């Protein structure tokens, strides 16, 4: 887990640190909270346990994170910010690069984050998400959907129609559900399910391009979203 910037967590903190020393202390606390989360799960995220792990007083921690819910919210905010930063990089790259399979690259990139971010998986697959974190997740998914929208526009494969944002939001919700299931099945991500997520998204976004018309006037289903031809599916290894 990288050091959280103040803007990543400020909205959920009791008090936002201003001085470099205070920001460093908060980063230390959140790293400690993540270690506790990964090793012991959400129920262990008490202020007493996290303060002990971080080597700070409970009073010092309480300035920023008064309870377990606040710790969960702050950790989630850092994960959301990291995922959104990757999306922003992808949007910028779409304007200058032409990848043969952008959907595959995007899913592979986020699968890599799922593999690397053990704390994210421990938090999301646990049972202690707060109402505030769930609300923040809904807004996070809307921002991710806007990233997908901007990628499609940058690639010139969809017009900026009224329904484009809604369709991209649906695509993000579907892809997120499949990714979560893939990593619930296997800590490395169920490869077959991730491949199916790519096929689904390619097909859906290609249909979307055809529905709204490509900005460059090209035919729907061509080029940027076609990806590799999938292999015929064999018998499933295990039940869903």
Secondary structure as UniProt FT lines:
FT   HELIX           6..9
FT   HELIX           10..12
FT   HELIX           20..40
FT   HELIX           42..44
FT   HELIX           47..54
FT   HELIX           58..62
FT   TURN            63..64
FT   HELIX           68..94
FT   TURN            95..96
FT   TURN            100..101
FT   HELIX           102..116
FT   HELIX           118..124
FT   HELIX           131..155
FT   TURN            162..163
FT   HELIX           164..185
FT   TURN            187..188
FT   HELIX           191..212
FT   TURN            215..216
FT   TURN            220..221
FT   HELIX           223..225
//
